[in-house]
């Protein structure tokens, strides 16, 4: 997790670009609400941090420097 972040696990989903940055996404608890992205649903046990059904909200992906990851 990153400094100042909430208690969400984050995943790097791209290679570094020419500027040394990558795309990073987080996992959020899935609540079956309108607008939640169901492209990637994670189940408890998929990763030790995942305790409830979760999803990846790709619309909140951000580009981060490897120095900050």
N, C-alpha and C positions, 0 to 999 in steps of 0.2 A: 504494500500500500504506500501511497505517497504522503509526504508531510502535508498536513492541513486537509487531508481527505476525510470523508466519512468512512464508516465501517463497511465499505464495499471492496470486493476483490477486483483487481484490474488485470487486464490481459493485453499484451502487445500483439497486434494482429497484422503487422506489416514489417517488411525489411526496412532498414534505415534508408532514407532518401539521400540525395547528394548534400543536403544540409545537416545530416546526422540526426534527423527526426523520424519518428515512427508514429503510427496510429495506435491509440490506446483506447480500450473500451472497459466499462465496468459491468458487473452483474448486479441486478436488482431483483428483489423478491417479486415473483409473478403473482398478480392479484386478479387476473382475468378481467381487466378493465379495458375499456375501449381505448385504442391507440397504442397498446403495448405491442411491441414487435415480437412476433412468434417465430421469427427465422431461426433462432437458436434458444431452445429451452434446455435448461440444466436441471438435473435431478439431484436430490441429496445423495451424496456419495460420489458424484462425478468428479469432485475435487474435495479435499478435506474441509475447506472453508464453506462449502455449499451445504447449508443445513435445511433449506426449504426450497421448493420449486422456484427457480429463478429464470430470468431471461437477460439477453444482452440488448440494451437500448442503444442501437447503433446510431441513432440520430444525435446522441451526445458524445460520439467518438471525438477525441481531440488529438491533435498532433503535439507530440512532446519530444523534447530533446533527450537523447540518451543520457545526458548529464543529470537530468531530473528524474530518470526512471530508476 
